[in-house]
Amino acid sequence: MRTLVLTGLLLSSALHAAEAPSIEVYRDPNCGCCSAWVEHLQANGFTVNEHIEQDMSAVKQRLGVPPRLASCHTGVINGQFVEGHVPARDVLGLKQRPELAGLAVPGMPHGSPGMETGRQDSYEVIGLDRQGKESVVQRYP
């Protein structure tokens, strides 16, 4: 019986790991809030592959992130960009939005994931479609 329970637990853990979404994150080596956002993603079940970059402007340009939507770090999941402090639940929802090139939280708003400073600013998650049109996907708080 004990072997059956252990086998079940191992199988359950393996299935959970197989379902974990994977995201590539490009960040500056000296940015603490970027590391905090990575920790937020990991705490929400993401597997994060970090890439330390010296020239984030070049990364953003290569990935199609417009300067007006820029923040400090950039992720890529399923071919779509995730710019800045986008909450994990919105990153997960991106899979259901194939018309979007990506999501962005411009700037570094206090209270967004990775920017927990004790202050809470209102902020928006902006979707950018493949024709360059922006729309508000989510508002916080």
N, C-alpha and C positions, 0 to 999 in steps of 0.2 A: 504494500500500500504506500509506504514512504517513497519508494522508487517512482511510483506512478505520480505522486504529488510533485516530486522534484522534476520529473520529466515534463509535467504540465507547466510548471513555473518557468523552466528553461525555454520551452516552446513559446510560451506567452511572451517572454522577454525578447526572443529572437524575432517574433512577428512584430512586436512594437518597434524594435530597432529598424526593421525593414520598411516600416511605414513612416519613419521620421523624415520630414522634408529636409532637403539639403539646399543650402544657400552659399554662394560665394560672396565674401565680403572683402572689399578693398578699402583700406584705411591707412592713414598717416601713422607712423610709428610712435609719435609723441602725443596722440590724442586719447585722453582718458575717457571721454564720453563715448567714443567709438567702442572701446573695450566694454563699457557698461552696456551698450546696445547689444553687442554680441552675447553678453551674459544673459540679457533679457530674452533673446532668441533661444538660447540653449535651455533656459529655464522653462520655455514653452515648447520644448520637444524638437527643436531644429538641430540638425547637424550643420555646423558652421565650418567652412573652409576659409581661413583668413589669408589675405594677401597683403603684405606690408608694401606700401607704395610711397615713393618720394614725390611723385608728380600726380596728385589727385586730379588736377585740372585736365590732364591728358586722358586719364581714365574716364572721367565724366564725358568728355568730348567723344571718345571712342564708343561709349555705351549709349550716347544720344540723350544725355541729361542736359536740358537747357539751363543756362546760367541762372535764370530767374527762379529756378526750382532747387538750386544747389544747397547742399548742407555739407557736413564734414566727411561722411563715409557713404559708400555706394555698394549695394548688394545686387546680385543677379540670381534670379530663380526662374526656372523654366523659360529662359530667354527674355525675361522682363526685368527692368531695373527697379530697385527699391532704394530711393535716395533719402538719406537722413533718418530721423528718429521715428520711423513708421512702426506702430504697434504690431506685435506678432499676429494678432487676429486679422488685421488688415492684410498683412503679407500672405497669410493663408488664403484669404478671400481672393487674392489676385489670380489664383488658378481658375476661378469662375469668370474672369474678365479677360478673355483672349484678345479683345479689341483694344486693350490698353498696352502701350509700350512700357508703362511702368507707373509706379506710385512715388510720391514725394511728400515729405514734410519739410518745406523750405526753412532755412535758418536752423536755429537750435532752441526751440521753445522750452522754457522751464516746465517741468512736470511731464514731458513726453518721455518714453522709455529711453533710459540712458542719461536723462537730464533731470533726475530726481534731486532737486536742490532745496526742497521745502517750499518752494513757490510754485503755483499752478497757473500757467498762462493758457488762454484759449488758443487752439490751433486747429488747422485743417489738414486732412490728408487729401492731396490733389492727385487725380488720375490724369494721365496724358495719353490720348489716343494716338494711333499710328499716323494720323494726319496732322498732329501737333495741337489739337484742341484740348484745353484743360477743363476739368470738371471737379467739383468737390465730391469726394467719395465718402468722407466721414468728418464729423466735427467733434472736437474734444474741448473741455468737458461737457 
